[in-house]
Amino acid sequence: MFDRTHAVGQKDKTVPMNEDEAIANEFLKSLNIGGVRYEPDGNIPPDFQVDGRKIGVEVRRLNQNHVYPDGEKHAYEHLGIRMWHRMTKLLKQFGPSHEGESWHVIMMFRRPLDWRRIEKDVVSQLDNFKQSVNRADTTLKFGDSFELDLERSRKDAGSFFNLLGSCDGDAGGAILAEVERNLRLCIEEKERKIAPYRDRYNEWWLVLVNYVDLHMEVEDYENFIIDPPIGHSFNRIILIDFRDYRHWFEVDVPSAPYGATTTSAI
């Protein structure tokens, strides 16, 4: 648990950072550009201040959301993260690669998913596959809610099974399209939040802890275009891998004049 103390208007009151703020805190400290203070003005924006350059930093989770007609958002990533951790742990039990042979595993799931009911069958089918003589690319199915695509790796990945990716059948959408759609939601939400305090800081950064794209390859974003532009005033927008704050990059998000009305093509 990470703790912080309000810098303004409160005396020795310690309140825990949330998980995403803790990741952002480590990221900001790693930049070595100045001291990092959490909630310097109390329980109002920004979430962090970088001293010296008077930078205000807002933090948010970048996740897939279903937006209901009344504006309420529902995050999809909770089941996906649990399943990613479960499968990573499960696949390790099958040991290292065999004479340079490794297999990529792509997991697909949808709700409702009763993991306890299928776990033994998952282990059994993967073990049968590993023990078979003539192994070939295949799909293992476990009812209507879970399946695993197995594909031979072109190189030794170190382990016999390597979790390469996952697909939430309820979330849907191409990954980069989902990144763009949810970037818009996060930017618009944070712009409204910082509006009364914008003039207090020389720069504003938006740090997004990425739960949409589990691979975050920089090459995928070289031609990433936000079109039409989003009305925002952030000087930098940064994506961080939720598993490792050292894996991050800045996204180029062209800005329309703040307050301009834009319509997403997605």
C-alpha positions as CSV (number, residue, x, y, z in Angstrom):
1,M,0.0,0.0,0.0
2,F,1.3,3.4,-0.9
3,D,0.6,6.4,1.4
4,R,0.6,10.1,1.0
5,T,-0.1,13.2,3.1
6,H,-2.1,16.1,1.9
7,A,0.2,19.1,1.3
8,V,-2.4,21.8,1.9
9,G,-5.1,22.4,4.5
10,Q,-4.8,19.2,6.4
11,K,-2.6,18.0,9.3
12,D,-0.8,14.6,9.1
13,K,-3.7,12.9,7.4
14,T,-2.5,9.8,5.5
15,V,-4.6,8.4,2.7
16,P,-3.6,5.5,0.3
17,M,-2.8,6.1,-3.3
18,N,-4.7,3.9,-5.7
19,E,-2.9,1.4,-7.9
20,D,-2.6,3.6,-11.0
21,E,-1.4,6.5,-9.0
22,A,1.3,4.4,-7.5
23,I,2.5,3.3,-11.0
24,A,2.5,6.9,-12.1
25,N,4.4,8.0,-9.0
26,E,7.2,5.5,-9.8
27,F,7.2,6.6,-13.5
28,L,7.5,10.3,-12.6
29,K,10.3,9.7,-10.1
30,S,12.2,7.7,-12.7
31,L,12.3,10.7,-15.1
32,N,14.6,12.6,-12.6
33,I,13.3,16.0,-13.6
34,G,12.4,17.3,-10.2
35,G,10.7,16.3,-6.9
36,V,7.3,14.6,-7.2
37,R,4.5,15.6,-4.8
38,Y,1.2,13.8,-4.6
39,E,-1.9,15.9,-4.5
40,P,0.0,19.1,-3.7
41,D,-3.2,21.2,-3.4
42,G,-5.2,18.6,-1.5
43,N,-8.0,16.6,-3.0
44,I,-8.3,18.6,-6.2
45,P,-6.3,18.4,-9.4
46,P,-3.5,17.8,-10.1
47,D,-2.8,14.3,-8.8
48,F,0.9,15.1,-8.9
49,Q,3.2,18.1,-9.1
50,V,6.7,17.9,-10.6
51,D,8.7,20.6,-8.8
52,G,10.9,23.1,-10.5
53,R,9.0,23.2,-13.8
54,K,5.6,23.6,-12.1
55,I,4.0,20.7,-14.0
56,G,0.6,19.4,-13.0
57,V,0.1,15.7,-13.8
58,E,-3.3,14.0,-13.9
59,V,-3.5,10.2,-13.8
60,R,-6.1,7.8,-15.1
61,R,-6.6,4.2,-16.1
62,L,-6.9,3.8,-19.9
63,N,-9.4,1.0,-20.1
64,Q,-12.2,-0.3,-22.4
65,N,-15.5,1.1,-21.4
66,H,-19.0,0.5,-22.5
67,V,-20.9,3.8,-22.3
68,Y,-24.6,3.6,-21.5
69,P,-27.1,6.1,-22.8
70,D,-27.1,7.9,-19.5
71,G,-23.3,8.4,-19.7
72,E,-22.4,5.7,-17.1
73,K,-19.2,3.8,-18.1
74,H,-18.5,0.1,-17.3
75,A,-14.9,-1.1,-17.5
76,Y,-14.2,-4.4,-19.3
77,E,-10.6,-5.1,-18.2
78,H,-11.2,-6.7,-14.8
79,L,-11.9,-10.2,-16.0
80,G,-9.2,-9.9,-18.7
81,I,-6.5,-9.1,-16.1
82,R,-7.5,-11.9,-13.8
83,M,-7.4,-14.4,-16.7
84,W,-4.1,-13.1,-17.9
85,H,-2.5,-13.7,-14.5
86,R,-4.2,-17.1,-14.1
87,M,-3.0,-18.3,-17.5
88,T,0.5,-17.0,-17.1
89,K,0.8,-18.9,-13.9
90,L,-0.8,-22.0,-15.3
91,L,1.4,-22.1,-18.4
92,K,4.6,-21.9,-16.4
93,Q,3.9,-25.3,-14.9
94,F,4.6,-26.9,-18.4
95,G,8.2,-25.9,-18.1
96,P,10.9,-24.8,-20.5
97,S,10.9,-25.1,-24.3
98,H,11.7,-28.6,-25.7
99,E,14.7,-28.7,-27.9
100,G,14.0,-25.1,-29.0
101,E,10.3,-25.8,-29.5
102,S,7.9,-23.2,-28.1
103,W,4.2,-22.5,-28.6
104,H,2.3,-19.2,-28.6
105,V,-1.0,-19.3,-26.7
106,I,-3.8,-16.8,-27.5
107,M,-6.7,-16.8,-25.1
108,M,-10.3,-16.0,-26.0
109,F,-13.1,-15.6,-23.5
110,R,-16.5,-14.2,-22.9
111,R,-18.9,-13.9,-20.1
112,P,-20.2,-15.8,-18.1
113,L,-16.9,-17.7,-17.5
114,D,-16.7,-20.3,-14.7
115,W,-13.0,-20.8,-14.4
116,R,-13.2,-23.4,-11.6
117,R,-15.4,-25.6,-13.7
118,I,-13.0,-25.7,-16.7
119,E,-9.5,-25.3,-15.1
120,K,-8.8,-29.1,-14.8
121,D,-9.8,-29.6,-18.4
122,V,-7.6,-26.7,-19.5
123,V,-4.6,-28.3,-17.8
124,S,-5.5,-31.8,-19.2
125,Q,-5.8,-30.7,-22.8
126,L,-2.6,-28.6,-22.7
127,D,-0.8,-31.6,-21.2
128,N,-2.2,-33.9,-23.9
129,F,-1.0,-31.5,-26.5
130,K,2.5,-31.3,-25.1
131,Q,2.7,-35.1,-24.9
132,S,1.5,-35.7,-28.4
133,V,4.0,-36.7,-31.1
134,N,2.7,-34.8,-34.1
135,R,2.0,-31.3,-32.7
136,A,0.4,-28.8,-35.1
137,D,-1.4,-25.5,-34.8
138,T,-4.8,-26.0,-33.2
139,T,-7.6,-24.5,-31.2
140,L,-8.6,-26.0,-27.8
141,K,-12.2,-25.3,-26.9
142,F,-13.8,-25.4,-23.4
143,G,-17.5,-24.8,-23.8
144,D,-18.9,-21.6,-25.3
145,S,-16.9,-19.2,-23.1
146,F,-13.2,-20.1,-23.4
147,E,-10.8,-21.3,-26.0
148,L,-7.0,-21.3,-26.6
149,D,-5.3,-20.9,-30.0
150,L,-1.9,-22.7,-30.1
151,E,0.6,-21.6,-32.7
152,R,4.2,-22.8,-33.1
153,S,6.7,-20.1,-32.4
154,R,9.3,-19.3,-35.0
155,K,12.0,-19.1,-32.3
156,D,12.7,-20.4,-28.8
157,A,10.7,-18.3,-26.4
158,G,12.3,-20.0,-23.3
159,S,9.1,-21.7,-22.1
160,F,7.1,-24.4,-23.8
161,F,3.9,-22.3,-23.7
162,N,4.0,-18.6,-24.0
163,L,0.9,-16.4,-23.5
164,L,1.0,-14.1,-26.5
165,G,-2.4,-12.4,-26.4
166,S,-6.0,-12.4,-25.3
167,C,-9.3,-11.4,-26.8
168,D,-12.4,-10.4,-24.8
169,G,-15.3,-11.5,-26.9
170,D,-17.6,-9.1,-25.1
171,A,-15.4,-6.0,-25.5
172,G,-14.7,-6.4,-29.2
173,G,-13.0,-3.9,-31.5
174,A,-9.5,-3.7,-33.0
175,I,-7.0,-2.8,-30.3
176,L,-5.8,0.6,-31.8
177,A,-9.4,1.6,-32.5
178,E,-10.2,0.8,-28.9
179,V,-7.2,2.8,-27.7
180,E,-8.4,5.8,-29.7
181,R,-12.0,5.5,-28.6
182,N,-11.0,5.4,-24.9
183,L,-8.3,8.0,-25.2
184,R,-11.1,10.4,-26.2
185,L,-13.2,9.4,-23.2
186,C,-10.3,9.9,-20.8
187,I,-9.1,13.2,-22.3
188,E,-12.5,14.7,-22.3
189,E,-13.1,13.6,-18.7
190,K,-9.8,15.0,-17.5
191,E,-10.2,18.3,-19.4
192,R,-13.4,19.0,-17.5
193,K,-11.7,18.1,-14.3
194,I,-8.7,20.4,-14.6
195,A,-10.5,23.4,-16.2
196,P,-10.9,25.4,-13.0
197,Y,-7.2,24.9,-12.1
198,R,-5.5,25.2,-15.5
199,D,-3.9,28.5,-14.9
200,R,-2.2,27.3,-11.7
201,Y,0.5,25.3,-13.5
202,N,2.9,26.0,-16.4
203,E,2.3,22.6,-18.0
204,W,-0.3,19.8,-17.7
205,W,0.5,16.2,-18.4
206,L,-2.0,13.3,-18.7
207,V,-0.5,9.9,-17.7
208,L,-2.7,7.0,-18.7
209,V,-2.0,3.5,-17.3
210,N,-2.8,1.3,-20.3
211,Y,-5.1,-1.7,-19.7
212,V,-6.4,-1.8,-23.3
213,D,-3.3,-2.8,-25.3
214,L,-1.5,-5.5,-23.4
215,H,1.5,-5.5,-25.7
216,M,2.1,-1.8,-26.3
217,E,4.6,-2.1,-29.1
218,V,6.0,1.3,-30.1
219,E,6.0,0.3,-33.7
220,D,2.2,-0.1,-33.7
221,Y,1.8,3.6,-32.8
222,E,4.3,5.1,-35.3
223,N,1.4,5.8,-37.7
224,F,-1.3,6.1,-35.0
225,I,-3.5,9.0,-35.9
226,I,-6.3,10.7,-33.9
227,D,-8.8,12.0,-36.4
228,P,-10.6,14.2,-36.0
229,P,-8.4,16.0,-33.4
230,I,-9.5,16.2,-29.8
231,G,-10.0,19.5,-28.0
232,H,-7.5,19.4,-25.2
233,S,-4.8,21.5,-23.4
234,F,-2.4,18.8,-22.2
235,N,1.3,19.4,-23.1
236,R,2.0,15.7,-23.0
237,I,-0.1,12.5,-23.1
238,I,1.8,9.4,-21.9
239,L,0.8,5.7,-22.0
240,I,2.4,3.4,-19.4
241,D,2.2,-0.4,-19.3
242,F,0.4,-1.3,-16.1
243,R,2.9,-4.2,-15.5
244,D,6.1,-2.1,-15.8
245,Y,6.3,1.6,-15.4
246,R,9.5,1.6,-17.4
247,H,7.6,0.6,-20.5
248,W,6.0,3.8,-21.7
249,F,5.8,6.2,-24.6
250,E,4.3,9.4,-25.5
251,V,1.3,9.6,-27.9
252,D,0.9,12.4,-30.4
253,V,-2.6,13.6,-29.9
254,P,-3.2,16.6,-32.2
255,S,-5.4,19.2,-30.4
256,A,-8.3,21.1,-31.7
257,P,-8.9,24.4,-29.8
258,Y,-10.1,23.5,-26.3
259,G,-13.8,23.6,-26.1
260,A,-14.2,22.8,-29.9
261,T,-16.8,20.2,-30.7
262,T,-15.4,17.1,-32.4
263,T,-17.1,14.0,-33.6
264,S,-15.2,10.6,-33.4
265,A,-15.3,8.6,-36.6
266,I,-15.3,5.4,-34.6
